[in-house]
């Protein structure tokens, strides 16, 4: 699983994105508070979201 870490800013949400090619799911969580809920997107939904967000 590939992981992409947060920004290092104090007190701010630091998203950590993990991509698992085996199940084609993108997992997103707060890297400072790993007990909180996390988001999970199918790879096609994530691709659509990134395209929308970067428009």
C-alpha positions in Angstrom: 0.0 0.0 0.0 1.4 3.4 -1.0 1.0 6.2 1.6 1.0 9.9 1.1 1.4 11.9 4.3 0.1 15.3 5.7 1.6 18.7 5.7 3.0 18.8 9.2 0.9 21.8 10.3 0.2 21.9 14.0 -3.5 21.4 15.0 -4.7 21.1 11.5 -6.2 18.0 9.9 -3.4 16.1 8.2 -4.9 13.8 5.6 -3.0 10.6 4.8 -3.9 8.9 1.6 -3.2 5.3 1.1 -3.8 3.5 -2.2 -4.1 -0.3 -2.2 -3.7 -1.6 -5.8 -4.9 -5.0 -4.7 -8.4 -3.8 -3.9 -8.5 -0.6 -6.0 -9.6 1.5 -3.0 -8.3 4.9 -2.0 -8.3 5.3 1.8 -8.1 8.7 3.4 -7.7 9.4 7.2 -6.4 12.0 9.6 -2.7 11.0 10.2 -2.7 12.6 13.6 -5.9 10.9 14.9 -6.1 7.4 13.4 -9.0 6.5 15.6 -11.3 8.8 13.7 -13.5 7.6 10.9 -11.9 7.4 7.5 -13.1 7.8 3.9 -12.7 5.1 1.2 -13.3 5.7 -2.5 -13.3 3.2 -5.3 -10.6 4.1 -7.8 -13.0 5.4 -10.4 -14.8 7.6 -7.9 -11.5 9.0 -6.7 -10.5 9.8 -10.3 -13.7 11.6 -10.9 -13.3 13.6 -7.6 -9.7 14.6 -8.4 -10.7 15.7 -11.9 -13.6 17.8 -10.5 -11.5 19.3 -7.7 -8.7 20.3 -10.0 -11.0 22.0 -12.6 
